[in-house]
Amino acid sequence: MSGRSFASTLRDRLPFLRWSVLRFALGGRTFVKTGQVGDGRERVARDYVLALSPTGDPDAVLAALDDFARNHSLLVNIGDEKGLILDAALRKTTPTLLLELGGYCGYSAIRTARLLSADARLVSVEMSPDNAEIARALLAHAGLADRVSVVVGTIGDGGDTVKRLIEEHGFGPGAVDFVFLDHDKSAYLPDLKTILEAGWLHPGSLVVADNVGIPGAPDYRRYMRDAEGTSWRTVEHHTHTEYQSLLKDLVLESEYLG
Ligand SMILES: C[S@@+](CC[C@H](N)C(=O)[O-])C[C@H]1O[C@@H](n2cnc3c(N)ncnc32)[C@H](O)[C@@H]1O
């Protein structure tokens, strides 16, 4: 084994040895409050990608973000391993209206939008205005700005964001084909319930939820288990936390049965 491949194996197996991962752990509370780690890495990642990837090439933008997250500073993108699960779920349907909760730097929005038909639209709801700006810059760089709207807000903000989705983005009864949950893990279930109460889903709508293993969304997992075969049909994908191969994670893919 060459020195380089040994180093990359070590880095993948023992992610805690990386300073950027330790720094991330130290910045955990900041991240929960602000949606950023606190050392400016999200802005550095944006500049890195803008400098090193060609315009109009979504796969090159994703590769540059993966490279940054793996070799410079860890980012909480869904990443390349779990990203394949998201891609496969998207390819099972032909969604025209999609909702993402938790946009961060735009990685999963770019991943999603690159697979959509020209008439489809993704709305990415992101709590942090700074992250929303970074995501918009990278979506524009990837040539996908016309397919994605990044909305600053949260589903749990008392109705403001829900109202904007209805009035400005065409959300209504049965209109949403695909939902990607990747935001505050304690908000997965309440936000899904808000979406259900609004009646936005239809039988066949897919909901994909990242990080159900780590950091974990046990109430969401229990809800899907209890509803199995009645209102939902769920596949649990056993996978790994982004950008390493030590920690296991779960991605849930749930079909709404009505
Ligand atoms: C794990 S990151 C999302 C990663 C992104 N989906 C990707 O794969 O590229 C979580 C994001 O959710 C945002 N967030 C946290 N709570 C939120 C909420 N209640 N509604 C919307 N966004 C939220 C954070 O600011 C952060 O940008």
The ligand as an SDF file (V2000), in Angstrom:
LIG
                    3D

 27 29  0  0  0  0  0  0  0  0999 V2000
  -26.9490   18.7620    7.5570 C   0  0  0  0  0  0  0  0  0  0  0  0
  -27.1100   20.3730    6.9380 S   0  0  0  0  0  0  0  0  0  0  0  0
  -27.9110   20.1190    5.3980 C   0  0  0  0  0  0  0  0  0  0  0  0
  -27.0050   19.5120    4.3520 C   0  0  0  0  0  0  0  0  0  0  0  0
  -27.5630   19.5720    2.9500 C   0  0  0  0  0  0  0  0  0  0  0  0
  -28.8720   18.9760    2.8570 N   0  0  0  0  0  0  0  0  0  0  0  0
  -26.6490   18.8730    1.9930 C   0  0  0  0  0  0  0  0  0  0  0  0
  -26.6350   17.6320    1.9820 O   0  0  0  0  0  0  0  0  0  0  0  0
  -25.9250   19.5450    1.2710 O   0  0  0  0  0  0  0  0  0  0  0  0
  -28.3760   21.0250    7.9450 C   0  0  0  0  0  0  0  0  0  0  0  0
  -28.8390   22.4150    7.5430 C   0  0  0  0  0  0  0  0  0  0  0  0
  -30.1330   22.6090    8.1150 O   0  0  0  0  0  0  0  0  0  0  0  0
  -30.2670   23.9500    8.5180 C   0  0  0  0  0  0  0  0  0  0  0  0
  -31.3520   23.9670    9.5070 N   0  0  0  0  0  0  0  0  0  0  0  0
  -31.3110   23.6490   10.8280 C   0  0  0  0  0  0  0  0  0  0  0  0
  -32.5390   23.6860   11.3500 N   0  0  0  0  0  0  0  0  0  0  0  0
  -33.3870   24.0120   10.3390 C   0  0  0  0  0  0  0  0  0  0  0  0
  -34.7860   24.1510   10.2310 C   0  0  0  0  0  0  0  0  0  0  0  0
  -35.5830   23.9550   11.2820 N   0  0  0  0  0  0  0  0  0  0  0  0
  -35.3160   24.4670    9.0210 N   0  0  0  0  0  0  0  0  0  0  0  0
  -34.4970   24.6510    7.9380 C   0  0  0  0  0  0  0  0  0  0  0  0
  -33.1590   24.5360    7.9830 N   0  0  0  0  0  0  0  0  0  0  0  0
  -32.6130   24.2070    9.1560 C   0  0  0  0  0  0  0  0  0  0  0  0
  -28.9000   24.3340    9.0200 C   0  0  0  0  0  0  0  0  0  0  0  0
  -28.7210   25.7270    8.9780 O   0  0  0  0  0  0  0  0  0  0  0  0
  -27.9930   23.5810    8.0390 C   0  0  0  0  0  0  0  0  0  0  0  0
  -27.6640   24.3970    6.9540 O   0  0  0  0  0  0  0  0  0  0  0  0
  1  2  1  0
  2  3  1  0
  2 10  1  0
  3  4  1  0
  4  5  1  0
  5  6  1  0
  5  7  1  0
  7  8  2  0
  7  9  1  0
 10 11  1  0
 11 12  1  0
 11 26  1  0
 12 13  1  0
 13 14  1  0
 13 24  1  0
 14 15  1  0
 14 23  1  0
 15 16  2  0
 16 17  1  0
 17 18  1  0
 17 23  2  0
 18 19  1  0
 18 20  2  0
 20 21  1  0
 21 22  2  0
 22 23  1  0
 24 25  1  0
 24 26  1  0
 26 27  1  0
M  CHG  2   2   1   9  -1
M  END
$$$$
